[in-house]
Amino acid sequence: MRIAIAQQNYHIGNFDANLAKLLQGVTQAREQGADIVVFSELSVCGYPPRDFLEFRDFIRRSQEVIAALCAASSDIAIVVGAPTVNPDIEGKDLFNSAYFIAEGAVQHIAHKALLPTYDVLDEYRYFEPAKSFHTLTYKGYRIALTICEDIWNVGNENPLYTICPMDEMMSEQPQVMLNLSASPFSYTHAQARIDTLRANVERYRVPIFYVNCVGAQTELLFDGGSLVMNDSSTVIAELPYFVEAVQTFDLEPLIGSSPTDDCVRDKEKMPLIYEALTMGIRDYFAKLNFRQAILGLSGGIDSALVLALACDALGADNVRAVLMPSQFSSDHSVNDAMRMVHTLGCQHDIIAIKPIFESFTTALEPQFAGTTFNITEENLQARIRANLLMALSNKFGYILLNTSNKSEAAVGYGTLYGDMAGGLSVIGDVYKTEVYALSRYVNQRHGQEIIPENIITKAPSAELRPNQKDSDSLPEYDQLDRVLYQYIECRKGPNSLIEMGFDRALVEKTLRLVNINEYKRHQTPPILRISPKAFGSGRRLPIVGKYLS
Amino acid sequence: MRIAIAQQNYHIGNFDANLAKLLQGVTQAREQGADIVVFSELSVCGYPPRDFLEFRDFIRRSQEVIAALCAASSDIAIVVGAPTVNPDIEGKDLFNSAYFIAEGAVQHIAHKALLPTYDVLDEYRYFEPAKSFHTLTYKGYRIALTICEDIWNVGNENPLYTICPMDEMMSEQPQVMLNLSASPFSYTHAQARIDTLRANVERYRVPIFYVNCVGAQTELLFDGGSLVMNDSSTVIAELPYFVEAVQTFDLEPLIGSSPTDDCVRDKEKMPLIYEALTMGIRDYFAKLNFRQAILGLSGGIDSALVLALACDALGADNVRAVLMPSQFSSDHSVNDAMRMVHTLGCQHDIIAIKPIFESFTTALEPQFAGTTFNITEENLQARIRANLLMALSNKFGYILLNTSNKSEAAVGYGTLYGDMAGGLSVIGDVYKTEVYALSRYVNQRHGQEIIPENIITKAPSAELRPNQKDSDSLPEYDQLDRVLYQYIECRKGPNSLIEMGFDRALVEKTLRLVNINEYKRHQTPPILRISPKAFGSGRRLPIVGKYLS
């Protein structure tokens, strides 16, 4: 028997486009001689559909796609994900299901049992967990269908759930596992995925076909990397990352196999992040039907990196960089920015903000009489820039790219409605120290100094007052980022951090800054998620809390 | 036996303040001769603690409060809510628990079984559901402890869960139910609460003491309204709304009782909303340790209502209103605004924005050459106003109150970083038609025209271009609000709405506007939640979705 796995990029709620894509996958699989084609989790409606699931009309339209796929299944079985209405009155109204469709009809439906409800995932908000588990038989093979998290309770030191669906199905002696996934990317996820599949195959001694989707859904990035593992837990194939692919495999050689070398791509952190972010930009624009981006180019490293990524994602023709020097901007900032714009060949503008700044200070003279220049005037400049960028965006139809990094976002070193504005935050999940590494990678990848070396080596400064340096207000980024990582990604509290050897004053200052700036992050654009814990929907903290603050 | 119920206002993560408040409640109950004092759900740490629960240090500090309460329990039993570490490796790491403390020690712990994970609630994100259920005995009485949602599966046409914890405990013949709640307010919630308690008492024939917390936690408002119901399902007492209270009752008369008239306060929608919003403002400032608010006062009804509410919540001395007329502002706007400011006696400023607007258009002349005045210039004015307000806020330490209403937020009739800016949205969950009703209620309550009649009766306009009216771009608000309510609160899809008799073009236009403006609402301030479905954490929709758009 031949099984195709199809990793595709769906658009949430765009049922016509998703059906067309699924049918195209069916056609490709058929051409490859497949008996079964397996798609990813909730592929008919796109993942995550979030509260659209609360609309009956949305479920009805998902079911219409299932009906259309039935009509295409006369000579090939189709395994696809869709929401199903729970017929019982008790419990949540829906299941998250895998449909096995063949010979024109739905032959079997398996519901998801383990509903990830942590970080960016909210599945128990919508779905009732499955309580019964059965295999199905097709062309003489007993097949176990599972959905994403269903297999993630195995090989886990601190399992989140009290059951494993595969355990329940083993009495029926399945010969192959098919897993439909929509598993959000982070730079640690690729290895975790292989480890989890291996733990399952070692426990159940059955080969697995794992299908993950690809593409960006706002902040959530899906990297594909679908896998086939034989019953000796050797990776037979790993589909490419960040692109669509359909590939077909013979099942027989995977059963009663011998261990060989894994067929696995190299995964280095910076290339993964680069591919993830450029896909994230590209898909955000494509799915919102926009083509062109605008951003403020300061001469600092953050906006330089975002400009480089945007040009790679959208084409330099579609990116407009705006230089908005103030009276505090240094010559090298403008020069470095101009050098970069010329290298890339993207459209640019230079708009001095001093006259606008003066019109504000004149208007505020009666109120500000007797006060001195402070953070207010710094913020004012940042907001004037945002206003200019938004004016260009509104007039000509750009999406404004935000250029804040994760370190700044963490400690609130940014101006709300100023440099924190934008339709999409490109590097808001990239720490400052990683911004440097990624910038070097961009230059290395292009074999060219896209980002001028001077931008990479000079001391970071917001240039909002004379001779300002980030290090005037913040700890050095290499120290700061290490504390932030332990606090944000690893959820280490103050005592643990101090026990780890971090300076108490640094820890207390950093944690306090993170916590008192929750209100700012509440109003930021969606942030492309590349780490295991990004700011945004995966990190939910009270604004009025008083804890470590 | 005498049981005290204590509805209090906790501060999330502020363990010292919460312990002091709990001890004060214990003292009050003791003075009232209580044998037991019952507090609300997760009272030791405040509700909802959200991802603070992922820090071991946070759990440790919660347990320190429990230890301190043990020391205070020599002569009174204390029932209090706290997170508990799950000793099993499998399953989530925590339980949401009710602690029964007496004679210096924890006598019994009941875990919550039904974990609300919908709308603004995310409990399965953190907690493992209870799987075993037992009563406890104290002073000869068998007591069933439940936590909030645990009793909400009864008397429900479409129950969300497949078990009812009280069903499991009935074999042990409890004589009283104690329910610890943290149940977010909406204007429909008070009646739902009484109906649910009654359904439980009718099913189990046991009296119930229901304790709800009070106070605002950012956008979530808790109204108190704690209840005592005898075993004939008569409401014996309803504690006041929106304020703290401790009250003690004899248990004996509630058992084997006869039905009498309910002791229940009148609940009218506008007074409830008024009390909720003023508490929401007051608590947001108090818990963030701010005293003073600023807002833009346009002469329109939205900002007028917010000004009135802010002055009632914080005192007129603590509120500053800024009039920022443009060249398109009408005389009546400034006059109406000034009349209101004089009535209230709050500080005000008048800052004309035309010179600043001209400095922007001058700076953008090269880019905007050949274009005509359009929404860009309208947004520009709104953003200049936000920049002025934020400058005053930064310089003098105000929190900016946002004045957008729910109808505008729904259809995207507002400017991001402009009139959509602010630290807190006061009326973002109040439809425009409700804004009128609430404004009339404010005047009626004060017995005075706080909000000038002319502001209430004139046609709404943003005044960002000559002779602009809201009705130029939007359907009339009475029609619009009806469609929005059915779509947002009731999750009716397009077909249902058309079947209900709404005009197809109106439905399609409205739903499209709501859906394409998800990106704007993503960046708005927290919105005080007064309806069963507010924008914000309770409504989660994809930004890049393409559904009904």
Interface residues (C-beta under 8 A of the other chain):
Chain A: H11 I12 G13 N14 A17 G46 P48 P49 R50 D51 F52 E54 F55 R56 D57 F58 D88 I89 E90 G91 K92 D93 L115 T117 Y118 D122 Y124 R125 E157 N158 P159 L160 Y161 T162 A216 Q217 T218 D283 Y284 K287 L288 D349 I351 A352 I353 P355 I356 E358 S359 F360 T362 A363 L364 P366 Q367 F368 T371 N374 I375 T376 N379 L380 R383 I384 A386 N387 L388 M390 A391 L392 N394 K395 L416 Y417 A421 G423 R491 G493 P494 N495 S496 Y519 H522 Q523 T524 P525 P526 S537 R539 R540 L541 P542 I543 V544 G545 K546 Y547 L548 S549
Chain B: H11 I12 G13 N14 A17 G46 P48 P49 R50 D51 F52 E54 F55 R56 D57 F58 D88 I89 E90 G91 K92 D93 L115 T117 Y118 D122 Y124 R125 E157 N158 P159 L160 Y161 T162 A216 Q217 T218 D283 Y284 K287 L288 D349 I351 A352 I353 P355 I356 E358 S359 F360 T362 A363 L364 P366 Q367 F368 T371 N374 I375 T376 N379 L380 R383 I384 A386 N387 L388 M390 A391 L392 N394 K395 L416 Y417 A421 G423 R491 G493 P494 N495 S496 Y519 H522 Q523 T524 P525 P526 S537 R539 R540 L541 P542 I543 V544 G545 K546 Y547 L548 S549
